[in-house]
Amino acid sequence: MSFGYSQNIVAANKQASVRSIGVALGRVCIKNGVSVQELASLLNVSRQTVYNWFVGKRNPHVKHHDYITKLLNRYK
């Protein structure tokens, strides 16, 4: 289990489709120990919203895509 993430979140993220930018973000954050709270604060969304992205329940709003893409490229 990655630091700071429950086994349920890690398992749900692994099972979700990586075609979602939110799921891809989740995999990068879990792998690199980026906290949900930090990410939520930077994007001005709730932690629950970030968790929903990570497990594929919801997709990030288009206004967040540029920042998320930068994070994905940073941690590749």
PyMOL Python script that loads the backbone (N, CA, C, O; Angstrom):
from pymol import cmd

cmd.read_pdbstr("""\
ATOM      1  N   MET A   1       0.845  -1.183   0.000  1.00  0.00           N
ATOM      2  CA  MET A   1       0.000   0.000   0.000  1.00  0.00           C
ATOM      3  C   MET A   1       0.886   1.240   0.000  1.00  0.00           C
ATOM      4  O   MET A   1       1.893   1.301   0.705  1.00  0.00           O
ATOM      5  N   SER A   2       0.495   2.220  -0.800  1.00  0.00           N
ATOM      6  CA  SER A   2       1.243   3.462  -0.864  1.00  0.00           C
ATOM      7  C   SER A   2       0.955   4.325   0.351  1.00  0.00           C
ATOM      8  O   SER A   2      -0.138   4.274   0.914  1.00  0.00           O
ATOM      9  N   PHE A   3       1.931   5.109   0.748  1.00  0.00           N
ATOM     10  CA  PHE A   3       1.802   5.977   1.908  1.00  0.00           C
ATOM     11  C   PHE A   3       0.611   6.914   1.745  1.00  0.00           C
ATOM     12  O   PHE A   3       0.472   7.582   0.720  1.00  0.00           O
ATOM     13  N   GLY A   4      -0.242   6.959   2.759  1.00  0.00           N
ATOM     14  CA  GLY A   4      -1.340   7.900   2.774  1.00  0.00           C
ATOM     15  C   GLY A   4      -2.598   7.469   2.051  1.00  0.00           C
ATOM     16  O   GLY A   4      -3.601   8.181   2.103  1.00  0.00           O
ATOM     17  N   TYR A   5      -2.583   6.354   1.392  1.00  0.00           N
ATOM     18  CA  TYR A   5      -3.744   5.897   0.632  1.00  0.00           C
ATOM     19  C   TYR A   5      -4.234   4.568   1.189  1.00  0.00           C
ATOM     20  O   TYR A   5      -3.442   3.673   1.482  1.00  0.00           O
ATOM     21  N   SER A   6      -5.540   4.454   1.330  1.00  0.00           N
ATOM     22  CA  SER A   6      -6.104   3.201   1.827  1.00  0.00           C
ATOM     23  C   SER A   6      -5.982   2.110   0.771  1.00  0.00           C
ATOM     24  O   SER A   6      -5.862   2.389  -0.422  1.00  0.00           O
ATOM     25  N   GLN A   7      -6.016   0.893   1.220  1.00  0.00           N
ATOM     26  CA  GLN A   7      -5.967  -0.241   0.301  1.00  0.00           C
ATOM     27  C   GLN A   7      -7.148  -0.200  -0.655  1.00  0.00           C
ATOM     28  O   GLN A   7      -7.017  -0.591  -1.814  1.00  0.00           O
ATOM     29  N   ASN A   8      -8.304   0.270  -0.184  1.00  0.00           N
ATOM     30  CA  ASN A   8      -9.494   0.351  -1.038  1.00  0.00           C
ATOM     31  C   ASN A   8      -9.296   1.326  -2.193  1.00  0.00           C
ATOM     32  O   ASN A   8      -9.671   1.031  -3.328  1.00  0.00           O
ATOM     33  N   ILE A   9      -8.712   2.480  -1.907  1.00  0.00           N
ATOM     34  CA  ILE A   9      -8.464   3.471  -2.964  1.00  0.00           C
ATOM     35  C   ILE A   9      -7.444   2.937  -3.960  1.00  0.00           C
ATOM     36  O   ILE A   9      -7.630   3.069  -5.170  1.00  0.00           O
ATOM     37  N   VAL A  10      -6.380   2.341  -3.466  1.00  0.00           N
ATOM     38  CA  VAL A  10      -5.347   1.790  -4.348  1.00  0.00           C
ATOM     39  C   VAL A  10      -5.943   0.696  -5.235  1.00  0.00           C
ATOM     40  O   VAL A  10      -5.686   0.672  -6.439  1.00  0.00           O
ATOM     41  N   ALA A  11      -6.731  -0.201  -4.658  1.00  0.00           N
ATOM     42  CA  ALA A  11      -7.348  -1.283  -5.433  1.00  0.00           C
ATOM     43  C   ALA A  11      -8.343  -0.739  -6.449  1.00  0.00           C
ATOM     44  O   ALA A  11      -8.360  -1.188  -7.595  1.00  0.00           O
ATOM     45  N   ALA A  12      -9.172   0.220  -6.049  1.00  0.00           N
ATOM     46  CA  ALA A  12     -10.161   0.800  -6.969  1.00  0.00           C
ATOM     47  C   ALA A  12      -9.471   1.536  -8.111  1.00  0.00           C
ATOM     48  O   ALA A  12      -9.937   1.498  -9.249  1.00  0.00           O
ATOM     49  N   ASN A  13      -8.363   2.205  -7.808  1.00  0.00           N
ATOM     50  CA  ASN A  13      -7.619   2.904  -8.846  1.00  0.00           C
ATOM     51  C   ASN A  13      -7.025   1.923  -9.846  1.00  0.00           C
ATOM     52  O   ASN A  13      -7.041   2.184 -11.048  1.00  0.00           O
ATOM     53  N   LYS A  14      -6.504   0.802  -9.368  1.00  0.00           N
ATOM     54  CA  LYS A  14      -5.921  -0.212 -10.260  1.00  0.00           C
ATOM     55  C   LYS A  14      -6.970  -0.833 -11.169  1.00  0.00           C
ATOM     56  O   LYS A  14      -6.668  -1.205 -12.303  1.00  0.00           O
ATOM     57  N   GLN A  15      -8.205  -0.948 -10.679  1.00  0.00           N
ATOM     58  CA  GLN A  15      -9.281  -1.563 -11.452  1.00  0.00           C
ATOM     59  C   GLN A  15      -9.940  -0.595 -12.434  1.00  0.00           C
ATOM     60  O   GLN A  15     -10.581  -1.029 -13.392  1.00  0.00           O
ATOM     61  N   ALA A  16      -9.789   0.704 -12.207  1.00  0.00           N
ATOM     62  CA  ALA A  16     -10.429   1.713 -13.050  1.00  0.00           C
ATOM     63  C   ALA A  16      -9.687   1.850 -14.379  1.00  0.00           C
ATOM     64  O   ALA A  16      -8.511   1.503 -14.487  1.00  0.00           O
ATOM     65  N   SER A  17     -10.390   2.359 -15.377  1.00  0.00           N
ATOM     66  CA  SER A  17      -9.820   2.544 -16.708  1.00  0.00           C
ATOM     67  C   SER A  17      -8.819   3.686 -16.713  1.00  0.00           C
ATOM     68  O   SER A  17      -9.137   4.806 -16.314  1.00  0.00           O
ATOM     69  N   VAL A  18      -7.623   3.397 -17.162  1.00  0.00           N
ATOM     70  CA  VAL A  18      -6.568   4.413 -17.206  1.00  0.00           C
ATOM     71  C   VAL A  18      -6.847   5.435 -18.313  1.00  0.00           C
ATOM     72  O   VAL A  18      -6.121   6.422 -18.433  1.00  0.00           O
ATOM     73  N   ARG A  19      -7.867   5.216 -19.105  1.00  0.00           N
ATOM     74  CA  ARG A  19      -8.216   6.175 -20.160  1.00  0.00           C
ATOM     75  C   ARG A  19      -8.741   7.480 -19.574  1.00  0.00           C
ATOM     76  O   ARG A  19      -8.814   8.493 -20.271  1.00  0.00           O
ATOM     77  N   SER A  20      -9.103   7.456 -18.307  1.00  0.00           N
ATOM     78  CA  SER A  20      -9.559   8.657 -17.620  1.00  0.00           C
ATOM     79  C   SER A  20      -8.355   9.434 -17.095  1.00  0.00           C
ATOM     80  O   SER A  20      -7.460   8.853 -16.482  1.00  0.00           O
ATOM     81  N   ILE A  21      -8.329  10.724 -17.329  1.00  0.00           N
ATOM     82  CA  ILE A  21      -7.227  11.555 -16.839  1.00  0.00           C
ATOM     83  C   ILE A  21      -7.179  11.548 -15.310  1.00  0.00           C
ATOM     84  O   ILE A  21      -6.104  11.656 -14.719  1.00  0.00           O
ATOM     85  N   GLY A  22      -8.342  11.422 -14.675  1.00  0.00           N
ATOM     86  CA  GLY A  22      -8.386  11.375 -13.213  1.00  0.00           C
ATOM     87  C   GLY A  22      -7.769  10.107 -12.656  1.00  0.00           C
ATOM     88  O   GLY A  22      -7.078  10.142 -11.638  1.00  0.00           O
ATOM     89  N   VAL A  23      -8.016   8.990 -13.319  1.00  0.00           N
ATOM     90  CA  VAL A  23      -7.432   7.710 -12.899  1.00  0.00           C
ATOM     91  C   VAL A  23      -5.922   7.739 -13.120  1.00  0.00           C
ATOM     92  O   VAL A  23      -5.155   7.286 -12.269  1.00  0.00           O
ATOM     93  N   ALA A  24      -5.501   8.273 -14.266  1.00  0.00           N
ATOM     94  CA  ALA A  24      -4.062   8.396 -14.531  1.00  0.00           C
ATOM     95  C   ALA A  24      -3.397   9.271 -13.475  1.00  0.00           C
ATOM     96  O   ALA A  24      -2.305   8.960 -12.999  1.00  0.00           O
ATOM     97  N   LEU A  25      -4.059  10.363 -13.112  1.00  0.00           N
ATOM     98  CA  LEU A  25      -3.548  11.230 -12.057  1.00  0.00           C
ATOM     99  C   LEU A  25      -3.446  10.471 -10.738  1.00  0.00           C
ATOM    100  O   LEU A  25      -2.461  10.601 -10.011  1.00  0.00           O
ATOM    101  N   GLY A  26      -4.461   9.687 -10.441  1.00  0.00           N
ATOM    102  CA  GLY A  26      -4.445   8.890  -9.216  1.00  0.00           C
ATOM    103  C   GLY A  26      -3.264   7.939  -9.169  1.00  0.00           C
ATOM    104  O   GLY A  26      -2.610   7.809  -8.135  1.00  0.00           O
ATOM    105  N   ARG A  27      -2.991   7.283 -10.266  1.00  0.00           N
ATOM    106  CA  ARG A  27      -1.863   6.342 -10.298  1.00  0.00           C
ATOM    107  C   ARG A  27      -0.537   7.048 -10.054  1.00  0.00           C
ATOM    108  O   ARG A  27       0.329   6.534  -9.346  1.00  0.00           O
ATOM    109  N   VAL A  28      -0.387   8.216 -10.640  1.00  0.00           N
ATOM    110  CA  VAL A  28       0.844   8.982 -10.449  1.00  0.00           C
ATOM    111  C   VAL A  28       0.960   9.467  -9.007  1.00  0.00           C
ATOM    112  O   VAL A  28       2.032   9.390  -8.406  1.00  0.00           O
ATOM    113  N   CYS A  29      -0.136   9.963  -8.458  1.00  0.00           N
ATOM    114  CA  CYS A  29      -0.107  10.480  -7.083  1.00  0.00           C
ATOM    115  C   CYS A  29       0.140   9.364  -6.078  1.00  0.00           C
ATOM    116  O   CYS A  29       0.914   9.538  -5.137  1.00  0.00           O
ATOM    117  N   ILE A  30      -0.505   8.231  -6.267  1.00  0.00           N
ATOM    118  CA  ILE A  30      -0.303   7.092  -5.368  1.00  0.00           C
ATOM    119  C   ILE A  30       1.148   6.623  -5.437  1.00  0.00           C
ATOM    120  O   ILE A  30       1.782   6.390  -4.408  1.00  0.00           O
ATOM    121  N   LYS A  31       1.663   6.487  -6.643  1.00  0.00           N
ATOM    122  CA  LYS A  31       3.032   6.013  -6.827  1.00  0.00           C
ATOM    123  C   LYS A  31       4.060   6.959  -6.211  1.00  0.00           C
ATOM    124  O   LYS A  31       5.066   6.516  -5.656  1.00  0.00           O
ATOM    125  N   ASN A  32       3.803   8.256  -6.311  1.00  0.00           N
ATOM    126  CA  ASN A  32       4.775   9.255  -5.877  1.00  0.00           C
ATOM    127  C   ASN A  32       4.454   9.903  -4.533  1.00  0.00           C
ATOM    128  O   ASN A  32       5.152  10.824  -4.108  1.00  0.00           O
ATOM    129  N   GLY A  33       3.420   9.438  -3.871  1.00  0.00           N
ATOM    130  CA  GLY A  33       3.087   9.939  -2.544  1.00  0.00           C
ATOM    131  C   GLY A  33       2.588  11.373  -2.507  1.00  0.00           C
ATOM    132  O   GLY A  33       2.762  12.063  -1.503  1.00  0.00           O
ATOM    133  N   VAL A  34       1.970  11.830  -3.585  1.00  0.00           N
ATOM    134  CA  VAL A  34       1.384  13.172  -3.609  1.00  0.00           C
ATOM    135  C   VAL A  34       0.068  13.103  -2.833  1.00  0.00           C
ATOM    136  O   VAL A  34      -0.785  12.266  -3.130  1.00  0.00           O
ATOM    137  N   SER A  35      -0.097  13.963  -1.858  1.00  0.00           N
ATOM    138  CA  SER A  35      -1.273  13.871  -0.998  1.00  0.00           C
ATOM    139  C   SER A  35      -2.526  14.406  -1.680  1.00  0.00           C
ATOM    140  O   SER A  35      -2.477  15.348  -2.470  1.00  0.00           O
ATOM    141  N   VAL A  36      -3.641  13.778  -1.350  1.00  0.00           N
ATOM    142  CA  VAL A  36      -4.932  14.204  -1.858  1.00  0.00           C
ATOM    143  C   VAL A  36      -5.239  15.612  -1.362  1.00  0.00           C
ATOM    144  O   VAL A  36      -5.752  16.439  -2.115  1.00  0.00           O
ATOM    145  N   GLN A  37      -4.929  15.883  -0.108  1.00  0.00           N
ATOM    146  CA  GLN A  37      -5.202  17.211   0.450  1.00  0.00           C
ATOM    147  C   GLN A  37      -4.444  18.290  -0.307  1.00  0.00           C
ATOM    148  O   GLN A  37      -5.001  19.344  -0.614  1.00  0.00           O
ATOM    149  N   GLU A  38      -3.184  18.036  -0.606  1.00  0.00           N
ATOM    150  CA  GLU A  38      -2.378  19.008  -1.342  1.00  0.00           C
ATOM    151  C   GLU A  38      -2.975  19.256  -2.726  1.00  0.00           C
ATOM    152  O   GLU A  38      -3.118  20.402  -3.153  1.00  0.00           O
ATOM    153  N   LEU A  39      -3.316  18.193  -3.408  1.00  0.00           N
ATOM    154  CA  LEU A  39      -3.883  18.301  -4.743  1.00  0.00           C
ATOM    155  C   LEU A  39      -5.237  19.017  -4.715  1.00  0.00           C
ATOM    156  O   LEU A  39      -5.505  19.883  -5.549  1.00  0.00           O
ATOM    157  N   ALA A  40      -6.075  18.655  -3.763  1.00  0.00           N
ATOM    158  CA  ALA A  40      -7.390  19.289  -3.635  1.00  0.00           C
ATOM    159  C   ALA A  40      -7.242  20.786  -3.373  1.00  0.00           C
ATOM    160  O   ALA A  40      -7.975  21.593  -3.944  1.00  0.00           O
ATOM    161  N   SER A  41      -6.311  21.150  -2.526  1.00  0.00           N
ATOM    162  CA  SER A  41      -6.086  22.567  -2.219  1.00  0.00           C
ATOM    163  C   SER A  41      -5.595  23.335  -3.450  1.00  0.00           C
ATOM    164  O   SER A  41      -6.050  24.446  -3.721  1.00  0.00           O
ATOM    165  N   LEU A  42      -4.672  22.735  -4.181  1.00  0.00           N
ATOM    166  CA  LEU A  42      -4.142  23.389  -5.379  1.00  0.00           C
ATOM    167  C   LEU A  42      -5.213  23.609  -6.439  1.00  0.00           C
ATOM    168  O   LEU A  42      -5.190  24.618  -7.144  1.00  0.00           O
ATOM    169  N   LEU A  43      -6.149  22.673  -6.556  1.00  0.00           N
ATOM    170  CA  LEU A  43      -7.182  22.753  -7.587  1.00  0.00           C
ATOM    171  C   LEU A  43      -8.493  23.340  -7.076  1.00  0.00           C
ATOM    172  O   LEU A  43      -9.461  23.477  -7.825  1.00  0.00           O
ATOM    173  N   ASN A  44      -8.510  23.688  -5.782  1.00  0.00           N
ATOM    174  CA  ASN A  44      -9.692  24.281  -5.168  1.00  0.00           C
ATOM    175  C   ASN A  44     -10.931  23.387  -5.306  1.00  0.00           C
ATOM    176  O   ASN A  44     -12.018  23.842  -5.661  1.00  0.00           O
ATOM    177  N   VAL A  45     -10.725  22.104  -5.012  1.00  0.00           N
ATOM    178  CA  VAL A  45     -11.813  21.125  -4.987  1.00  0.00           C
ATOM    179  C   VAL A  45     -11.721  20.361  -3.667  1.00  0.00           C
ATOM    180  O   VAL A  45     -10.740  20.489  -2.935  1.00  0.00           O
ATOM    181  N   SER A  46     -12.738  19.576  -3.374  1.00  0.00           N
ATOM    182  CA  SER A  46     -12.716  18.798  -2.135  1.00  0.00           C
ATOM    183  C   SER A  46     -11.849  17.552  -2.298  1.00  0.00           C
ATOM    184  O   SER A  46     -11.563  17.110  -3.410  1.00  0.00           O
ATOM    185  N   ARG A  47     -11.443  17.005  -1.165  1.00  0.00           N
ATOM    186  CA  ARG A  47     -10.697  15.735  -1.197  1.00  0.00           C
ATOM    187  C   ARG A  47     -11.562  14.638  -1.804  1.00  0.00           C
ATOM    188  O   ARG A  47     -11.058  13.793  -2.544  1.00  0.00           O
ATOM    189  N   GLN A  48     -12.857  14.642  -1.499  1.00  0.00           N
ATOM    190  CA  GLN A  48     -13.758  13.630  -2.058  1.00  0.00           C
ATOM    191  C   GLN A  48     -13.792  13.707  -3.582  1.00  0.00           C
ATOM    192  O   GLN A  48     -13.857  12.678  -4.254  1.00  0.00           O
ATOM    193  N   THR A  49     -13.748  14.911  -4.124  1.00  0.00           N
ATOM    194  CA  THR A  49     -13.712  15.071  -5.579  1.00  0.00           C
ATOM    195  C   THR A  49     -12.470  14.411  -6.151  1.00  0.00           C
ATOM    196  O   THR A  49     -12.540  13.709  -7.160  1.00  0.00           O
ATOM    197  N   VAL A  50     -11.341  14.635  -5.511  1.00  0.00           N
ATOM    198  CA  VAL A  50     -10.085  14.029  -5.984  1.00  0.00           C
ATOM    199  C   VAL A  50     -10.172  12.506  -5.902  1.00  0.00           C
ATOM    200  O   VAL A  50      -9.775  11.816  -6.841  1.00  0.00           O
ATOM    201  N   TYR A  51     -10.685  11.976  -4.797  1.00  0.00           N
ATOM    202  CA  TYR A  51     -10.858  10.522  -4.686  1.00  0.00           C
ATOM    203  C   TYR A  51     -11.775   9.998  -5.786  1.00  0.00           C
ATOM    204  O   TYR A  51     -11.516   8.933  -6.347  1.00  0.00           O
ATOM    205  N   ASN A  52     -12.830  10.720  -6.099  1.00  0.00           N
ATOM    206  CA  ASN A  52     -13.738  10.294  -7.168  1.00  0.00           C
ATOM    207  C   ASN A  52     -13.024  10.258  -8.516  1.00  0.00           C
ATOM    208  O   ASN A  52     -13.291   9.374  -9.331  1.00  0.00           O
ATOM    209  N   TRP A  53     -12.129  11.196  -8.758  1.00  0.00           N
ATOM    210  CA  TRP A  53     -11.332  11.163  -9.984  1.00  0.00           C
ATOM    211  C   TRP A  53     -10.425   9.934  -9.996  1.00  0.00           C
ATOM    212  O   TRP A  53     -10.329   9.230 -11.001  1.00  0.00           O
ATOM    213  N   PHE A  54      -9.764   9.689  -8.867  1.00  0.00           N
ATOM    214  CA  PHE A  54      -8.795   8.600  -8.769  1.00  0.00           C
ATOM    215  C   PHE A  54      -9.412   7.242  -9.067  1.00  0.00           C
ATOM    216  O   PHE A  54      -8.749   6.376  -9.638  1.00  0.00           O
ATOM    217  N   VAL A  55     -10.663   7.044  -8.691  1.00  0.00           N
ATOM    218  CA  VAL A  55     -11.303   5.734  -8.881  1.00  0.00           C
ATOM    219  C   VAL A  55     -12.222   5.696 -10.096  1.00  0.00           C
ATOM    220  O   VAL A  55     -12.885   4.686 -10.335  1.00  0.00           O
ATOM    221  N   GLY A  56     -12.271   6.771 -10.861  1.00  0.00           N
ATOM    222  CA  GLY A  56     -13.035   6.794 -12.095  1.00  0.00           C
ATOM    223  C   GLY A  56     -14.520   7.070 -11.944  1.00  0.00           C
ATOM    224  O   GLY A  56     -15.276   6.881 -12.897  1.00  0.00           O
ATOM    225  N   LYS A  57     -14.960   7.514 -10.771  1.00  0.00           N
ATOM    226  CA  LYS A  57     -16.382   7.838 -10.585  1.00  0.00           C
ATOM    227  C   LYS A  57     -16.753   9.131 -11.300  1.00  0.00           C
ATOM    228  O   LYS A  57     -17.869   9.279 -11.799  1.00  0.00           O
ATOM    229  N   ARG A  58     -15.825  10.045 -11.344  1.00  0.00           N
ATOM    230  CA  ARG A  58     -16.034  11.343 -11.990  1.00  0.00           C
ATOM    231  C   ARG A  58     -14.763  11.714 -12.753  1.00  0.00           C
ATOM    232  O   ARG A  58     -13.678  11.199 -12.485  1.00  0.00           O
ATOM    233  N   ASN A  59     -14.936  12.621 -13.710  1.00  0.00           N
ATOM    234  CA  ASN A  59     -13.795  13.133 -14.460  1.00  0.00           C
ATOM    235  C   ASN A  59     -13.531  14.576 -14.059  1.00  0.00           C
ATOM    236  O   ASN A  59     -14.468  15.325 -13.781  1.00  0.00           O
ATOM    237  N   PRO A  60     -12.271  14.968 -14.028  1.00  0.00           N
ATOM    238  CA  PRO A  60     -11.956  16.356 -13.703  1.00  0.00           C
ATOM    239  C   PRO A  60     -12.570  17.312 -14.726  1.00  0.00           C
ATOM    240  O   PRO A  60     -12.687  16.985 -15.907  1.00  0.00           O
ATOM    241  N   HIS A  61     -12.955  18.481 -14.259  1.00  0.00           N
ATOM    242  CA  HIS A  61     -13.471  19.520 -15.138  1.00  0.00           C
ATOM    243  C   HIS A  61     -12.364  19.942 -16.102  1.00  0.00           C
ATOM    244  O   HIS A  61     -11.182  19.902 -15.762  1.00  0.00           O
ATOM    245  N   VAL A  62     -12.752  20.336 -17.279  1.00  0.00           N
ATOM    246  CA  VAL A  62     -11.804  20.747 -18.308  1.00  0.00           C
ATOM    247  C   VAL A  62     -10.858  21.843 -17.809  1.00  0.00           C
ATOM    248  O   VAL A  62      -9.700  21.895 -18.223  1.00  0.00           O
ATOM    249  N   LYS A  63     -11.343  22.714 -16.928  1.00  0.00           N
ATOM    250  CA  LYS A  63     -10.490  23.796 -16.432  1.00  0.00           C
ATOM    251  C   LYS A  63      -9.291  23.289 -15.638  1.00  0.00           C
ATOM    252  O   LYS A  63      -8.328  24.027 -15.431  1.00  0.00           O
ATOM    253  N   HIS A  64      -9.343  22.027 -15.190  1.00  0.00           N
ATOM    254  CA  HIS A  64      -8.237  21.436 -14.427  1.00  0.00           C
ATOM    255  C   HIS A  64      -7.273  20.628 -15.299  1.00  0.00           C
ATOM    256  O   HIS A  64      -6.206  20.230 -14.831  1.00  0.00           O
ATOM    257  N   HIS A  65      -7.628  20.386 -16.536  1.00  0.00           N
ATOM    258  CA  HIS A  65      -6.837  19.491 -17.383  1.00  0.00           C
ATOM    259  C   HIS A  65      -5.405  19.967 -17.611  1.00  0.00           C
ATOM    260  O   HIS A  65      -4.482  19.153 -17.602  1.00  0.00           O
ATOM    261  N   ASP A  66      -5.201  21.262 -17.815  1.00  0.00           N
ATOM    262  CA  ASP A  66      -3.831  21.749 -18.052  1.00  0.00           C
ATOM    263  C   ASP A  66      -2.929  21.470 -16.851  1.00  0.00           C
ATOM    264  O   ASP A  66      -1.808  20.989 -17.013  1.00  0.00           O
ATOM    265  N   TYR A  67      -3.411  21.766 -15.662  1.00  0.00           N
ATOM    266  CA  TYR A  67      -2.612  21.528 -14.458  1.00  0.00           C
ATOM    267  C   TYR A  67      -2.376  20.033 -14.257  1.00  0.00           C
ATOM    268  O   TYR A  67      -1.269  19.619 -13.913  1.00  0.00           O
ATOM    269  N   ILE A  68      -3.403  19.231 -14.468  1.00  0.00           N
ATOM    270  CA  ILE A  68      -3.267  17.786 -14.302  1.00  0.00           C
ATOM    271  C   ILE A  68      -2.266  17.231 -15.307  1.00  0.00           C
ATOM    272  O   ILE A  68      -1.445  16.382 -14.961  1.00  0.00           O
ATOM    273  N   THR A  69      -2.328  17.698 -16.536  1.00  0.00           N
ATOM    274  CA  THR A  69      -1.383  17.252 -17.567  1.00  0.00           C
ATOM    275  C   THR A  69       0.048  17.599 -17.166  1.00  0.00           C
ATOM    276  O   THR A  69       0.959  16.798 -17.374  1.00  0.00           O
ATOM    277  N   LYS A  70       0.253  18.784 -16.596  1.00  0.00           N
ATOM    278  CA  LYS A  70       1.593  19.168 -16.122  1.00  0.00           C
ATOM    279  C   LYS A  70       2.075  18.237 -15.019  1.00  0.00           C
ATOM    280  O   LYS A  70       3.241  17.843 -14.996  1.00  0.00           O
ATOM    281  N   LEU A  71       1.171  17.884 -14.100  1.00  0.00           N
ATOM    282  CA  LEU A  71       1.544  16.947 -13.034  1.00  0.00           C
ATOM    283  C   LEU A  71       1.898  15.576 -13.603  1.00  0.00           C
ATOM    284  O   LEU A  71       2.881  14.961 -13.188  1.00  0.00           O
ATOM    285  N   LEU A  72       1.101  15.102 -14.547  1.00  0.00           N
ATOM    286  CA  LEU A  72       1.356  13.795 -15.146  1.00  0.00           C
ATOM    287  C   LEU A  72       2.730  13.788 -15.833  1.00  0.00           C
ATOM    288  O   LEU A  72       3.487  12.826 -15.701  1.00  0.00           O
ATOM    289  N   ASN A  73       3.040  14.841 -16.550  1.00  0.00           N
ATOM    290  CA  ASN A  73       4.334  14.925 -17.233  1.00  0.00           C
ATOM    291  C   ASN A  73       5.491  15.057 -16.238  1.00  0.00           C
ATOM    292  O   ASN A  73       6.582  14.534 -16.465  1.00  0.00           O
ATOM    293  N   ARG A  74       5.240  15.753 -15.149  1.00  0.00           N
ATOM    294  CA  ARG A  74       6.281  15.958 -14.130  1.00  0.00           C
ATOM    295  C   ARG A  74       6.701  14.640 -13.467  1.00  0.00           C
ATOM    296  O   ARG A  74       7.879  14.437 -13.176  1.00  0.00           O
ATOM    297  N   TYR A  75       5.750  13.765 -13.234  1.00  0.00           N
ATOM    298  CA  TYR A  75       6.032  12.526 -12.498  1.00  0.00           C
ATOM    299  C   TYR A  75       6.190  11.303 -13.371  1.00  0.00           C
ATOM    300  O   TYR A  75       6.248  10.186 -12.857  1.00  0.00           O
ATOM    301  N   LYS A  76       6.261  11.485 -14.679  1.00  0.00           N
ATOM    302  CA  LYS A  76       6.426  10.323 -15.576  1.00  0.00           C
ATOM    303  C   LYS A  76       7.696   9.589 -15.319  1.00  0.00           C
ATOM    304  O   LYS A  76       7.979   8.595 -15.987  1.00  0.00           O
TER     305      LYS A  76
END
""", "prot")
cmd.dss("prot")
cmd.show_as("cartoon", "prot")
cmd.util.cbc("prot")
cmd.orient("prot")
